[in-house]
């Protein structure tokens, strides 16, 4: 028996509602309102888990979010529904009926852990021993075992049904974070000045550390003062959000709040935009350093106070305390009144050591020894300034109070109360009400705290980091705080150094004989406490996690038996029919080459560029010379990035000097529009150029193949389709069903092709008609997979597939504009750099495989010394040329025509000959038919 | 290369209205929409409207304009405007009737539903109706009445947005 519950007391528990629960398989009883931690302590349980590395026994150190040890896996049954939640922080997780609580890092139980013997070998496992010990023969040999041992709670792969977080946006004039006395006063003051105020606190009621306290605030008993203030807040219209944690501050005072509900329900996310944010987040105890300070029974004094006042739990029967200031004097008096023996440790009498087997049972200081089962400590207080730092606030080291305090001012943010370094509540309130100007400082009995290397002193309880690990890091020159953290794992995992950062800095300062600020300060990033990923996901799940663009003709494609897949962010037909994909693709390729194929090309970008400067702007945006393009003519071209790399390819249609239509890759439509907009507004007159993305207003159906003209003829578009009247790379406007139909004679297959664009409302009718006509002509629909083969046969590239982040237009065989175009264009200068002129650039070539099997896409072309010379970008078997075909980017590829190359892929070697990438209709007769 | 037919629910471009309590989600089909870019006064004159609405303006009737940005409006309603570059007005005009689908959300929960996807404040005006709602680029405004909101969203994202709105509306119940 150690900790226990008093017969009376405990502001948060309802003794009329007993709750049964299980811990490590044993049944216990708590009360409604208990946390897991308070319920376990009330049942005298001291060892609640095992440490991360050495499997040392661990008990509770804190009583709220600062707790580094008490993490649990929890299983809850509600009716037929069973919920499993891992890594629940015992101090903040409410107890529920029937809860099965499992200690982490321990088997079979926290008390009896078979890996507990690991601690005997601690001398062989200092910081960084992984990196040194498991290097030879191969880290990967040890990795699985180490990974299995590492980690905290156990995850389950089952999704939690109906575990959906709601997300809200809200605004207020003033957001006060923290509802202790200072936060309450700040909220009231703001509300009384007419501001719209939100007061958020992560506890279930107002009061912070004064919940259940017998202390007085402004001469009133705390309970009475809190009641009065609650009424005043309500009267002033303050919105009070309890059980709500402010876990992050983002740009422009956007504060992320997580509102807890029932444990089995996901918390809600509130994105609160506040004009002013008041940080009243209080302070926590700084742990005192001494040998074996990690033993169960060693605890924060503030936590013991909270357990007593909020849950009626006394944390030991023979309590000792080592507290470096007088803030807990009233509490110690209160504790004494419960009838427990209280022993003070004289900090000025020198260092001391905690003793015990598994749990604390005594203290040795010099020659003095005495029994104790609970040691309350507080070296000083550490203001909770995570939000202040996240907002960009600076910290200053307070030499007198041995803590970081906010420094300077930050627009729209202020810090009050203990978070600002004013630990006396009366003085903190006087500061808020502006009735006093000089708050006192914390009176530390021992300042500075001496550095001692005696015994094993824990700096970071959660990551098992001792002072000797910091000393080792210092000896190996990992003295910057960033390196120290990575080398020792200090301040990582769920608590992010809440209790360890200051002691780590102080230890390093002691080792280096420097001051704490000289060693470094501490920085914080969101989230303040771990948040379930669900809070970020919310309804963005399943199909909505990464929504795909949908075609207007999707239902028609499904009816036609299309196999749909994601292509460039759109859900598009890959092939048609339920046959094996390769069978369907072959049939579609042959149909398109021999009869006619029809393709839903609606996602192709369609961006109008209009205005008096459109002509010059277009010429500036394209690599190719577009200034000479005639009305109703089309030209193929590249758009480059400023570094000369090919960003997109496509065709440009000129309607007239003031009106162009940019047709870009389907997946690049949004990007090209952004690029056009960016350049329109930068270096051009934005009032003379306008960019309209009309991609989704027009649906495009491509008709391709030797019978394409015959098919289109039957659509009665009112256009002369003869080769002479409507040659390749020209544009005509006709009508379909009385509405405008835009027809471009361009080809991505190498055969005679027409791209017919009509308004969305006519698409289904046009598709139905074209589909019917295609079938009559022995053709049919083709999917993207067949199109990929057809375009590769002709040597047409796909940006991003046949190019990479280094490809310039000359690498693709388009060198002329680079040499001849005199007008400025995007990327011009970069095309004349040393890199651009290198003779070893990867250039696009065709590859003819030796044999009948296509080369693997991605296979590397290798030199005689097995160095990579490039890679295969596209590879297919062509049923048109009856041979495998491929394209590749190869170093100086254009000078390697007819050479034999060796390729390597997944332990297989291949050979191929460098050829022109055009395998089909090399003269272009079919294209111009 | 795989068949993902079952991964994605079939697209439904004309879903039936969803009602939860008195709050309704309705797909509005058949609105003519015209994009006009250029000087604001010239655009309003061409469109024959007095203003282009932003937030939290309430549009009236079946012919009105929305402000998209400094030099761009979306004209909603039947009109017979010449397309392309109109030299005499210095305006670019494109029909975008098929570019955007329109969703109407009305009822007592409409505003709080919308607040789940973006920061909305009736007291904080915006000259533009353009917003990002739950990551989707939309035009958002009030139509006819205070608790009736309209969202214009790119057609290709309509399915996803409708699913999202329906899920949130039903979850809120």
Interface residues (C-beta under 8 A of the other chain):
Chain A: X164 X166 X167 X168 X169 X170 X171 X271 X273 X539 X540 X543 X544 X547 X548 X549 X550 X551 X552 X554 X555 X558 X562 X563 X564 X565 X566 X570 X571 X574 X581 X603 X608 X610 X611 X612 X614 X655 X656 X658 X659 X686 X687 X690 X692 X693 X694 X695 X696 X697 X698 X699 X759 X760 X761 X785
Chain B: X1 X2 X3 X4 X5 X7 X8 X9 X10 X11 X13 X35 X37 X38 X39 X71 X84 X85 X87 X90 X92 X94 X95 X96 X97 X98 X99 X100 X112 X115 X116 X117 X118 X119 X120 X121 X124 X134 X135 X154 X155 X156 X157 X158 X159 X160 X163 X164 X167 X168 X171 X172
